[in-house]
Amino acid sequence: MNMADQTRKAEQFRALHIPGKPFVLFNIWDAGGANAVAAGGAKAIATSSWSVAHANGFSDGEQIPLILAIENLRRIVQATDLPVTIDLESGYGDSPEAVGETIGLAINTGGAGCNLEDSFPANGKLRKTIDQVDRIRRTRQTADAAGIPFFINARTDVFFQRPPAEHDDAMVTEAIERARAYAEAGADGIFAPGLVDLTLISRLARASPLPLNIMVGDGTSPLRVLAEHGVARVSYGPGPYLLAMKSLEERARAAHTPRG
C-alpha cells in the first residue's frame, strides 16, 4: 500500500468516530473474515487479539508471536480496501521504546489504527497512568514520524478490575482521569471494555475528551441506546469468532451424526 492510500484510509477511519453516532466494528481474525464482514456493509475492519490468537492455536495475552500477528494484519490489509485497525494488546513490550517498535510494524504493514491496553498481559493489572502515558506518547511520535494519522484507541481496563455489578462512580472517575491523560499524550479514542451500566457509560462519554468505544456483550444495551448516551464506536471483541466456531461445531456434529 502506498502512503497516499494509507493516509486516506486512516483519515476515513478517524472520521467515523462521532459521539452519538456510533459505528460498528464486527471484529475478525483473518482475511476471509475481513471479506465477509466487508460484504456485510462494514465501514472499517478490526481484529480481535483474542480471536486471532485462538484461530492460530495460541492463548490471548500476547502469546501469539508478534511477527505472526503482523503478518496476519498484512494479509487482511491486502484483502480489503477498508481501513484496518489492529488489536495490539499491550504493545508487546513494557517500555515506550518497545511499544514504538511494535506500532512502527503495524504502520509499515498498512494499519489505520490500533488498540493499546493499559494493563499487563500477564495478569490484567493496571499500569500506572504515567507509565501508560509514556507508552502512548511514543506511539504518537512513531505515527507522526511516519506521516500517518494513525488512530490510537487507548484501551483502559479499569472496568475489568471488578465485575459489572461492582462498577461505581469512583471507577468512572479513574477512567476519566486516564482518558484525559491519554488524550494529552496523543491518544485519539478511549476504549472501556467491561463497562455496561448506561448511567456510567453516559458519564464517561460526557466527561471524556476522547470518543468512547464500548464492547458489545451480554448485558450491553442496543446500539440505538448506546448512541443516545454518547458512544462513538462499538466493537464485538471475540464474539464473532465464538459465534462462528459454535456454528461450525454444530454443523460438524450434524454431519457426523448417523441419519435414519
N, C-alpha and C positions, 0 to 999 in steps of 0.2 A: 504494500500500500504506500502511495506517495504521501508526502507531508500535507499537501493540499486536501486530499481526501480524508486523511485522519483528522485534520483540523475541522473540516466541515462536519464530520460525524461527532466530534467532541462538542462542537457548538450546538449541534442539533440535539444532542443528549442533554446538555446543560439547560437548554430552553424548555425541556419537558417538565422541569421542576417548578410547578406553580402551586403554592399553598391554596387549598380549597378546590383544586382540580387535579387530584392525584392520578398519575399514570401507573400502569400495572407492569411489573416485571415478573413473568412466569418463568422462574429460574430453570435453567437447563444444565446439562453436563457434557454434551458433545455436539459435534457439528450437525448430526442428524436431528437432534432435539432443537437446535437453533433453527433449522429449516422448517420444522414442524410448527414451532411457535411463531415464526415469521409469517408462515402461511395462514396462521390463525389471527393475524391482524396486529401483531406486536409492533410497537414503535421503537423498541430497543431490546437488546438481548443481555441477559445477566446470567453469570454462572453462580452456582451454589457450591461452596467448597466441600460441604458435606456430601453432596451428590457426586461431584467429580471424584472425590476420594473413594467413596464406596463403589462407584462404577468401575474403578480401576483396582479394586481389591485392597484398599487401604482404609484406615480409620481416619476420622476428621482430627483436627488439631495439628495441622502441618505435618502429618505423617506421609502424605503423598510427596514425593520429591519435587522440589520447585521446578526443576528442568522439565518434568513431565507436565506439571500444571501450566507452564508457559507454552509448551508445545501444543497442549490441548487448546489453549487460547488462540494460538496461531491458526489451527485448523478451523476453529469457529469463525474467526475474523475473515478467513478466506472463503468461508461458505455463505456469508451473508453480506448484504450491503447496509445492514442496520448497524448503529453504534453498539459496541460490545463493552460491558463493564465486567471486570473480573473480581471475584471474591478472593482476596489475598490473605484472609485471616489476619494474623498479627504482623504480617510483613516479612515473615521468615527471618527474624533477627531481632535482638533486643536493642541494639544500638541504632541511632539515627542513620549512621553510615550504611549499615546492612540493609535497613529498610529502603534507603535511597537506591541502592543497587537493585533491589527487587522491583521497585517502581520503574526504574530505568528499563528493565527487561520487559515489563508489561507495556510500556510506552513504545519501545522499539518493535514490539510484536504487533502493534496496531490497536491497542486498547484505547477506549474513550474515557474510562474511569475505573475506579476500584473501590472496594470496601476495605477499611483498615480498622481493626479492632483495638480497643484499649484494655484488653485483658491478656493474661498469659495463657498460651495454648496448652500448657501442661496441666493447669489446674483451674482455669477460668477466673482466677482472682484479678481484681482490677489493678492496673498500673497506677502509679501516682500521676496526677494530672500533668505535672510539669514534665515528666518523662514522655508522656504521650504527645505533649505539645512539641517537644523537640523532634519527635519522630514525624509528626505531621509537617512541621516546618521544613524538614529535609525533603519530604515528599513533594511539597510545593516547589521548593528550589529545583529539584530534579525535573519536574514537569516544565517549569518556566525556562530552564536551560535548554530543554528540548524544543521549546516553542509551541507546545501543545496545550490547549486549555483543558487539561486532564481534570476530570471531576473526582474530587476526593470525598468519598462518603465516609465520614468519621463515625464508625460504629461504637456506641457506648454500651457496655454490658452491665450497667448499673442495675437494670431490671432482671438480670439473670442471677443476681446475688441472693434473691429471696423469691419464693413462689408468688404468683399474681395476687393471691388473697392477702399478702402481707405488704404489697406495694402501698406507699403513702406519700404525703407531700414532701417529706424530707428527701426521699429518693428522687422526686422530680426536681427539687431544688438542686441536688447534686448534678443531675443530668443537665440542667440549665447552665450551671456554672461551667461544666465541662464543655457544653456547646459553645459558650461564649469564648472560652479559652481556645478551643479548637478553631473557631472562626478567625480569631486574631492570628493564629498560626498559619492560616491558609486553607482550611477545610472549606468545602462547598456545600455539604449536606450533613445532617445528623441522623443516624440510624439507631433506633431504640427497640431492638427485638425483645420480646417478652412482655412488653407493655400492652395491656388490653383494656384497661379501665378508661372509659371515654372522658371522664372528668379530668383525669391525669393527662391523657393524650392532649386534650384541649389546652390545658395549662402549659404543657411543654411546647406545643405548636405556637401558642401566642407569644411566649417569652423567648423562644429560641431565635437567634439571629440567622439561623440556617434552616432551609426547608427540611421538614420532618419526614422520615421514612419509617413506616411501620410494617412489621412482618405479619402476614395473614396466617392464622392457625385456629385451633379450637378456641372458641370463645371470642374471636375477633368480630367486631361489628362489620356490617356490609359496607362496600365501597362508598355508597351514597352517604352513609352516616359518617364515615371517616372524613369524607370531603367536607361535610358540614362543620367538622371540628378542626379544620385547618391542615389536614395531612396533605403532603405534596407527592408522595410516592408510596406505593405498596409493593411488597415482594413476597414471594411464596416460599422461599428457602428450600428445604428438602422435600416439601410437599409434592411437587410434580414427580420427582424421582420415586417416592414411595408409592404414589398412585400408579405410575407406570409399571413398577415391579409387582405390585399387587395384581394388576390386570394380567400381566404376563404369567404369574404363578397360577392364577385361576384358569387361564386358557390352557396352560400346560397340563394342569390337573384334569381338566375336561378331556383333553386329547389323549391322556393316558388311562382314562377310566374306561373299562370294558363296557360296551353297549349291548343291549339285548340279553 
